[in-house]
Amino acid sequence: MTQFTDPWERKFYYLRLSITDVCNFRCSYCLPDGYRPTTGNNKSFLTLDEIRRVTRAFAAAGTEKVRLTGGEPSLRRDFIDIIAAVRENAAIKNIAMTTNGYRLARDVARWREAGLTSLNVSIDSLDANQFHAITGQDKFHQVMAGIDAAFSAGFDKVKVNTVLMRDINHHSLRTFLDWIRHRPIQLRFIELMETGEGHALFKRHHISGEVIRDQLIAAGWQRQERERSAGPAQVFAHPDYQGEIGLIMPYEKNFCASCNRLRVSALGKLHLCLFGDGGVPLRDLLQSDDRQTELQERIAHSLLQKKQTHFLHQGDTGITQNLSFIGG
């Protein structure tokens, strides 16, 4: 099977695989009212065998990196088995996860032993009270202890995701920089994105990542080269800091030109864009091992429909009602 490629000659080295849309946090920008099952949805999430088959198909077509997302992926009781199933693919060099950190301190050593190679933890404030206000969970110290546990388990770097929000945390750059001065943490500021349920919050709190970028460049931070299977962050480093800063700015011109990732939802649909109009069902081809060729062909054919860019600038958020829906 040849590399998955779209009409714009973009190649796809990176699969974001959602394994659940359930989350136990109530972040203001994602699930402010807590997790609510999709109305009328009585389908189960992808099984271990289905996960094994879909990642095998992607690995055979050039995918080098799989990120396990949610919801909160660690809420799956078979999460360690899922990591091990993805690890079976020799072509997958990087098995990552994005987590709210709730079970990090308890389980991170076991995740690494199963084959997890990189870790993103969501932390939107370094103030425990503000963290509680944003997430609806008084778990700041537990999550921070989880990051320490990750380093103890052998991770040489941890990425921390921070959603950039006007008047909430955009003025906290100095606090974040002090935190990463002597820690190998890549702190990634992610622009707040509009979703179907988050229009009012977006209007109130969106701020461009350019504000942070200008401050970094003025202070001597320098942009780094991007690896082909890396995510969309613009990464900056400084000789006085052990940590790095990443900026994810989906509203910047040409953001989509370097797109290298596809998404599969927890219900087995292929999503060509986080903010696309619909998903391509794959689950009927995940029921046995002998349909791998059909599966790869359906994915490859679907890529012919991938658009050159998203339409967030026009306020078109597609079917994404919240960021737990297909894994952010």
Buried (B, 14 or more C-beta within 10 A) or exposed (E): BEEBBBEEEBBBBBBBBBBBBBBBBBBBBBBBEEBEEEEEEEEEBBBBEBBBBBBBBBBBBBBBBBBBBBBBBBBBEEBBEBBBBBBEBEEBBBBBBBBBBBBBBEBBBBBBEBBBBBBBBBBBBBBBEBBBBBBBBEBBEBBBBBBBBBBEBEBEBBBBBBBBBBEBBBEBBEEBBEBBEEBBBBBBBBBBBBBEBBEEBBEEBBBBBEBBBEBBEEEEBEBBEBEEBBBBBBBBBBEEBEBBBBBBBBBBEEBBEEBBBBBBBBBBBBBBBBBBBEBBBBBEBBEEEEBBEEBBBBBBEBBEEBBEBBBBEEEEBBBBEBBBBBBB
